[in-house]
Each structure stands twice: as C-alpha cells, then as structure tokens.
Amino acid sequence: MPLPRSTPSVRSAPERPTPERSAPTPRTVVMLAFEGARLLDVTGPLEVFSSAARLGGRYTVRICSPDGRTVTTASGTRLMVDAAVPEVADRPVDTVLVPGAEELTQGRFPPGLLGAVRTLAGRSRRVASVCAGAFALAGAGLLDGRRATTHWRHTATLAARHPTLFVDPDALYVRDGALFTSAGVSAGIDLALALVEADEGPDLAREVARDLVVFMQRPGGQSQFSVPARTPRPRHDALRALLDAIAADPAADHSNTALAARAGLSPRHLTRLFREHTGTTPAGYVEAVRLEAAQTFLANGETATATARRTGIGSDESLRRLFLRRLGVTPSAYRSRFCTTTR
C-alpha cells in the first residue's frame, strides 16, 4: 500500500499539525531493530514515546526484528524483541521507526531488512528513519523522488546513491508526506518529539522534553553543533592556539590585528593561514563562534543585551543584524522556537 505524498517543502521540519485526538485506541509504535543498529537510534525515540505514554499519551511501543530473533547492536548490547515483522504486521501499525547502522551507508543490508521495511510501511500510517536508517528507506524504494536527510557525514553518499532524492544536508529532520527522516543519532529524539506533538499537541511534547531534559526543539540544523568541533585541527601550532583562545573567550579582542600580534604573524600571513586551514577569514571564524555562543545564551534565557555583551557581538542591533544575516530570524524569534518542535 503506497504511502500518501505531499509536495516536498523547503522547510526542515513538519508544518504545525492539528493534534489527532480522535483515535479510540493506543497508537502502536514499532521499532524495527536489526543486527548492527546503533543503540541510541533505537532507544532515543523509544524513550520519547514511552515517556509520552507514561504521561498520558496513547502509545503502545513494540520492538520487532525481521525474523523475531534477539539482535546485537553496534555497541554490542543485545536487544530482546517482542515479535517478528510478520506477527507485528498482522495488525495495523501507526508509526514505524527504522534506526541506522554504518553498514547501511555502504549498501550492506542485513538479511530481510528491506523486505521488513516494505511490509511494515504497507501497514502503517507513517514511517520514520533515524540517522542512516534513511538508506534503508531509500533501499526499499520508499524515498524515490522525495525530500530527505540523514547524518551529515552521509548526506552526499545518500544523494549520489539515490539521484532522484532531494537530500537536505542541514535539517535535523524532514517530512515528506507520511515519510520522515532525521539526522544523526540523537536527532531521532527531536523527530520523535515532533511526532508526539503532531499526535497529542505541544503541551504533552513539552512535558516529555522536560522529563528527558532535552530541548523541545534544538537550535539550528546539523551545522549548529560546535564550530571548533567541526573545524579540522590545523597543523600550524600558532593557529591551533588562536582557535582555542577564540573558543574559550568569544568576547575577547579577536580583531585581525590582535590575533596576528598574538601569533607573531603579519595580518596578511594570518589571513592566508585561516583560509588554508579553516576555509574562512579570521573575522568569519570569530563571527561563527560568537554566533554559536549567542545561540546558546539565548536558548538558556539570556536577554539580547546580555548576549550581545557576553559574546563580543556588541549591541542589540549588531546581534539582530547578525542573526538576520546568518539565520534569517531575529534573536527573539530564534528564542521563541524553543516553545514548540515546529519551525
């Protein structure tokens, strides 16, 4: 049974839905576990739905495997399952969750996995993948011509292997009709919270987020994780020291002149090193670090004035211009997004 489709959206999250409160019975959420799956891909979303059920949501959570056997995850942890796929598919399924595994990105699928995905998809209202689970959905033919995402390390591979897909490399999760894909590992929690909000409304989703001590909606996309963490460590000793100093105190004087003097280099030589090792200018790198710090301060409840001062951005107006230029939203609008999973 084909899943309904919608026109792919340029947004990186589902539109705000109307909670579906008319279902008379609990919604069955099925996690399709298999050999080599990443443990957090499995347990993260299941914690969200289990917490939602405990807090009043109407969910029944089940774990199945293609043949009903216990599976060993990538971390070596063994998972007991409730049933084999054919047993679960005997009854209608509300939500199917497919975790990821490194082998999937290499085109290696455990026996029976793709058939299990197709079987469960044909019996479900919606199908969602976590991380590299998108490769299983694509391999099963569910993503042809659709919009999707996956772990940032593998977005280019997914796009190359399935050229009919539109792969969003930055989204934390993407909806295309009844199909949902999410980014790396913990983004499965973001997606599961969005699905709970779609079903039960924002109040319950917010309560689940508080229970799990996670953001209702994380700031930014996959590119929002630490600027220093995603910047390759330069081989140049002086440049490494500068990057560490910028990360440790974004508000300090990090002008090109000050950085060059600190490194004992000419401003022109410093700029060449930055472009060679970071792909940007000293000013561009400092701005990225300050923007990231500002996102964190705002998310933690700081005012725009305090955020601008503590990050070295300067004034409220400078902060506002930076957010509009780099993120397309004002600081106040950015902060308000933590009230819901939808963007």
C-alpha positions as CSV (number, residue, x, y, z in Angstrom):
1,M,0.0,0.0,0.0
2,P,1.7,3.2,-1.1
3,L,2.2,6.0,1.4
4,P,0.5,9.3,0.8
5,R,2.7,12.0,-0.6
6,S,2.9,15.7,-0.3
7,T,4.8,18.3,-2.3
8,P,8.3,18.4,-0.8
9,S,8.8,21.5,1.3
10,V,11.8,23.7,1.7
11,R,11.4,23.7,5.5
12,S,13.4,21.4,7.7
13,A,10.6,20.4,10.0
14,P,6.9,19.4,9.7
15,E,4.3,22.1,9.4
16,R,2.4,22.7,12.7
17,P,-0.3,19.9,12.6
18,T,-3.6,19.6,14.3
19,P,-3.3,17.0,17.1
20,E,-5.1,13.8,16.1
21,R,-7.1,13.1,19.3
22,S,-9.9,11.1,17.7
23,A,-8.1,7.7,17.7
24,P,-10.1,5.5,20.1
25,T,-7.2,3.1,20.8
26,P,-3.5,3.5,21.6
27,R,-1.2,4.1,18.6
28,T,1.2,1.3,18.0
29,V,4.8,2.5,17.5
30,V,7.1,-0.2,16.1
31,M,10.8,0.0,16.2
32,L,12.4,-2.2,13.6
33,A,15.6,-3.5,15.2
34,F,18.3,-5.4,13.3
35,E,21.9,-6.6,13.6
36,G,24.3,-3.8,13.9
37,A,21.8,-1.0,14.5
38,R,23.1,2.0,16.6
39,L,21.7,1.6,20.1
40,L,20.8,5.3,20.6
41,D,18.9,5.3,17.3
42,V,16.7,2.6,18.9
43,T,16.5,3.7,22.5
44,G,16.3,7.5,22.0
45,P,13.0,7.7,20.1
46,L,11.5,4.8,22.2
47,E,12.2,6.8,25.4
48,V,10.2,9.7,23.9
49,F,7.2,7.5,23.1
50,S,7.4,5.6,26.3
51,S,7.6,8.8,28.3
52,A,4.7,10.2,26.4
53,A,2.7,7.0,27.2
54,R,3.5,7.3,30.9
55,L,2.5,11.0,30.9
56,G,-0.9,10.4,29.3
57,G,-0.2,9.9,25.6
58,R,-1.9,7.0,23.8
59,Y,1.0,4.9,22.7
60,T,1.9,1.2,22.7
61,V,5.6,0.6,21.9
62,R,6.9,-2.6,20.4
63,I,10.3,-3.7,19.2
64,C,10.5,-6.2,16.3
65,S,13.2,-7.7,14.1
66,P,12.8,-9.2,10.6
67,D,12.8,-12.8,12.0
68,G,11.9,-12.2,15.6
69,R,15.4,-13.0,17.0
70,T,17.3,-11.1,19.5
71,V,19.6,-8.6,17.8
72,T,23.1,-7.3,18.7
73,T,23.5,-3.5,18.3
74,A,26.7,-1.8,17.1
75,S,27.7,-1.2,20.7
76,G,27.5,-4.9,21.5
77,T,24.3,-4.6,23.6
78,R,21.8,-7.3,22.9
79,L,18.2,-6.3,22.4
80,M,15.2,-8.6,23.1
81,V,12.4,-8.1,20.7
82,D,8.7,-8.6,21.0
83,A,7.9,-10.3,17.7
84,A,8.9,-10.9,14.2
85,V,7.8,-8.5,11.5
86,P,5.1,-10.8,10.1
87,E,3.5,-11.0,13.5
88,V,3.5,-7.3,14.0
89,A,2.2,-6.6,10.5
90,D,-0.9,-8.8,11.3
91,R,-2.5,-5.7,12.7
92,P,-2.4,-2.0,11.6
93,V,0.7,-0.1,12.8
94,D,0.6,3.6,13.4
95,T,4.3,4.5,13.3
96,V,7.3,2.6,12.1
97,L,10.8,3.6,13.2
98,V,13.9,2.4,11.3
99,P,17.3,3.0,13.0
100,G,20.6,3.4,11.3
101,A,23.8,1.4,11.1
102,E,27.2,2.1,9.5
103,E,26.8,-0.9,7.1
104,L,23.7,0.7,5.6
105,T,25.7,3.6,4.3
106,Q,27.9,1.1,2.4
107,G,25.0,-0.6,0.7
108,R,25.1,-3.6,3.0
109,F,21.7,-4.5,4.4
110,P,21.1,-7.3,7.0
111,P,19.0,-10.2,5.6
112,G,15.3,-9.4,5.5
113,L,15.7,-5.8,6.4
114,L,14.4,-4.2,3.2
115,G,11.5,-6.6,2.9
116,A,10.6,-5.9,6.5
117,V,10.6,-2.1,5.8
118,R,8.3,-2.6,2.8
119,T,6.0,-4.9,4.8
120,L,5.7,-2.5,7.8
121,A,5.3,0.5,5.6
122,G,2.4,-1.1,3.8
123,R,0.6,-1.5,7.2
124,S,1.4,1.9,8.8
125,R,0.2,5.4,8.9
126,R,3.7,6.9,8.8
127,V,7.3,5.7,8.5
128,A,10.3,7.4,10.1
129,S,14.0,6.8,9.9
130,V,16.8,7.8,12.3
131,C,20.3,8.7,11.1
132,A,21.5,6.2,8.4
133,G,18.1,4.5,8.6
134,A,17.3,6.7,5.6
135,F,19.5,4.4,3.5
136,A,17.1,1.5,4.4
137,L,14.0,3.6,3.4
138,A,15.7,4.5,0.2
139,G,16.9,1.0,-0.5
140,A,13.3,-0.2,0.0
141,G,12.1,2.3,-2.6
142,L,10.1,4.5,-0.2
143,L,12.1,7.7,-0.8
144,D,12.1,7.8,-4.6
145,G,11.5,11.4,-5.7
146,R,11.2,12.6,-2.1
147,R,13.0,15.0,0.2
148,A,15.0,13.5,3.0
149,T,18.0,13.9,5.3
150,T,20.5,11.7,7.2
151,H,23.6,12.0,9.2
152,W,25.7,14.9,7.9
153,R,28.6,12.6,7.2
154,H,26.5,10.6,4.8
155,T,24.3,13.1,3.1
156,A,26.5,13.3,0.0
157,T,26.6,9.5,-0.2
158,L,22.8,9.2,0.0
159,A,22.3,11.8,-2.7
160,A,24.8,10.2,-5.0
161,R,23.4,6.7,-4.5
162,H,19.8,7.8,-5.0
163,P,19.8,10.7,-7.5
164,T,16.1,11.1,-7.5
165,L,16.2,12.2,-3.9
166,F,16.5,15.8,-2.7
167,V,18.8,15.5,0.3
168,D,18.8,18.3,2.8
169,P,22.3,18.2,4.5
170,D,21.4,20.6,7.3
171,A,17.9,19.6,8.5
172,L,17.5,17.9,11.9
173,Y,14.5,16.1,10.4
174,V,12.4,16.3,7.2
175,R,8.8,15.5,6.5
176,D,7.6,14.5,3.0
177,G,4.1,13.3,3.3
178,A,3.9,10.3,5.6
179,L,7.6,9.8,5.5
180,F,10.0,11.3,8.0
181,T,13.8,11.2,8.0
182,S,16.1,12.5,10.7
183,A,19.8,13.5,11.0
184,G,22.5,11.8,13.1
185,V,21.7,9.7,16.1
186,S,20.3,12.0,18.8
187,A,18.2,13.8,16.1
188,G,15.9,10.8,16.4
189,I,14.8,12.3,19.7
190,D,14.0,15.6,18.0
191,L,11.9,13.8,15.4
192,A,10.1,11.7,18.0
193,L,9.1,14.8,19.9
194,A,7.8,16.4,16.7
195,L,5.7,13.2,16.1
196,V,4.3,13.3,19.7
197,E,3.4,17.0,19.2
198,A,1.6,16.1,15.9
199,D,-0.4,13.4,17.7
200,E,-1.0,14.8,21.2
201,G,-0.2,18.5,21.0
202,P,2.6,20.7,22.2
203,D,1.8,20.5,25.9
204,L,2.5,16.8,26.2
205,A,5.5,17.1,23.9
206,R,6.9,19.8,26.1
207,E,6.3,17.7,29.2
208,V,8.2,14.8,27.6
209,A,11.1,17.1,26.7
210,R,11.2,18.3,30.3
211,D,11.1,14.8,31.6
212,L,14.0,13.7,29.4
213,V,15.9,17.0,30.0
214,V,16.2,17.8,26.3
215,F,15.3,20.8,24.1
216,M,11.8,20.9,22.8
217,Q,13.5,22.0,19.6
218,R,17.2,22.3,19.2
219,P,18.6,25.5,17.7
220,G,19.7,25.4,14.1
221,G,20.3,22.3,11.9
222,Q,23.1,19.8,11.7
223,S,25.5,22.6,11.2
224,Q,24.6,24.0,14.6
225,F,27.0,21.8,16.5
226,S,30.2,23.3,17.8
227,V,32.2,25.4,15.3
228,P,35.5,24.3,16.8
229,A,34.4,20.6,16.7
230,R,33.5,20.7,13.0
231,T,36.7,22.6,12.1
232,P,39.7,20.3,11.3
233,R,42.5,20.9,13.7
234,P,45.2,22.9,11.8
235,R,48.8,21.6,11.7
236,H,50.1,25.1,12.5
237,D,50.8,25.4,16.2
238,A,50.1,29.2,16.4
239,L,46.8,28.8,14.6
240,R,45.7,26.0,16.8
241,A,46.4,28.2,19.9
242,L,44.3,31.0,18.3
243,L,41.4,28.8,17.6
244,D,41.4,27.5,21.2
245,A,41.6,31.1,22.5
246,I,38.6,32.2,20.4
247,A,36.5,29.2,21.6
248,A,37.5,29.8,25.2
249,D,36.5,33.5,25.2
250,P,34.5,34.7,22.2
251,A,34.0,38.2,23.7
252,A,37.8,39.0,23.8
253,D,39.5,41.2,21.3
254,H,39.8,38.9,18.3
255,S,40.4,41.5,15.6
256,N,42.7,40.5,12.8
257,T,45.4,42.8,14.2
258,A,45.1,41.4,17.7
259,L,45.2,37.8,16.5
260,A,48.2,38.4,14.3
261,A,50.1,40.1,17.1
262,R,49.3,37.2,19.4
263,A,50.5,34.7,16.9
264,G,53.6,36.7,15.9
265,L,52.5,36.8,12.3
266,S,51.6,39.5,9.9
267,P,47.9,40.1,9.3
268,R,48.2,39.0,5.7
269,H,50.0,35.8,6.6
270,L,47.4,35.1,9.3
271,T,44.6,35.5,6.8
272,R,46.3,33.1,4.4
273,L,46.6,30.5,7.2
274,F,43.0,30.8,8.2
275,R,41.8,30.4,4.7
276,E,44.0,27.4,4.2
277,H,43.1,25.6,7.4
278,T,39.6,26.7,8.2
279,G,38.2,27.8,4.8
280,T,37.3,31.3,6.0
281,T,38.9,34.5,7.2
282,P,39.8,35.3,10.8
283,A,36.8,37.6,11.1
284,G,34.5,35.0,9.6
285,Y,35.6,32.3,12.0
286,V,35.3,34.7,15.0
287,E,31.8,35.6,13.9
288,A,30.7,32.0,13.6
289,V,32.0,31.2,17.1
290,R,30.3,34.3,18.5
291,L,27.0,33.5,16.7
292,E,27.1,29.9,18.2
293,A,27.7,31.3,21.7
294,A,24.9,33.7,21.2
295,Q,22.5,30.9,20.2
296,T,23.4,29.1,23.4
297,F,23.0,32.1,25.7
298,L,19.6,33.0,24.2
299,A,18.5,29.3,24.5
300,N,19.4,29.5,28.2
301,G,17.2,32.5,28.8
302,E,19.7,35.4,28.5
303,T,18.5,38.7,27.2
304,A,19.6,40.1,23.9
305,T,21.6,42.8,25.6
306,A,23.4,40.4,27.9
307,T,24.0,38.0,25.0
308,A,25.5,40.7,22.8
309,R,27.8,41.8,25.6
310,R,28.9,38.3,26.7
311,T,29.7,37.2,23.2
312,G,31.6,40.2,22.0
313,I,29.0,41.0,19.3
314,G,28.5,44.4,21.0
315,S,25.0,45.9,20.7
316,D,21.5,44.6,20.5
317,E,21.3,46.0,16.9
318,S,24.5,44.2,15.9
319,L,23.1,41.0,17.4
320,R,19.9,41.4,15.5
321,R,21.7,42.1,12.2
322,L,23.9,39.1,12.6
323,F,21.0,36.8,13.3
324,L,19.0,38.1,10.4
325,R,22.0,37.7,8.0
326,R,23.2,34.3,9.2
327,L,20.0,32.6,10.4
328,G,17.2,34.6,8.8
329,V,15.4,35.3,12.1
330,T,15.7,37.8,14.9
331,P,17.1,36.8,18.3
332,S,13.7,37.0,19.9
333,A,12.1,34.8,17.1
334,Y,15.0,32.4,17.5
335,R,14.4,32.0,21.2
336,S,10.7,31.6,20.8
337,R,11.2,28.5,18.7
338,F,12.0,26.6,21.9
339,C,8.3,26.6,22.7
340,T,7.5,24.1,20.0
341,T,9.0,21.4,17.9
342,T,7.7,23.0,14.7
343,R,9.7,25.7,12.9
